[in-house]
Amino acid sequence: MNLPELPREPIREEDKPGYEKQIWSPSWRCFCCQDTGRVHAHLVKLVIPDYDFDCDRIPICQSPGCKFGTKWLHLGTANIDMRLTAPICQELDRISRDDWRNTTKLQFEKYRQRIEASFNQIVQERSLTKRDRTDNDNREVAQRKAEIEAISPKQWAVMRKSYLGGDDE
Ligand SMILES: [Zn+2]
């Protein structure tokens, strides 16, 4: 039999192709374990610098309000690491949230610049051939302009704030 070729089936929204557009809205609630119950490896390393994801006991998220850690408990104490206590997980959650805020800020800026650049380019191209302008062109320019206006820095800030919480510095 010829084996079929199947598309990826990512578990998380974030892993889907083309996710960039939604990068400012991670689907998880807990930034310590990303709702897996297992503290995210790069956060674990802030506490256990030589942490080995493959060999070490699983560091369980004990962040207050996060219930996902409990699903690992059946593995027993020989396999899980409960040393990352609630205050530690809370701090890791805060650090991760800050990282996300900064990352999305950069993404927003890049995205905005890209749209602005393409808008400027279109305006420039059109002005070179102004007399040949068609209704379609005018519509395109107007649409680009609307896109820019729709994502004013102020609005980015509001969106960031509503998705990530906390104050915008
Ligand atoms: Zn968690």
Residues whose N, C-alpha, C, O or C-beta is under 5 A from the ligand:
A	BS01	ZN	C30 C32 C33 C61 S63 C66
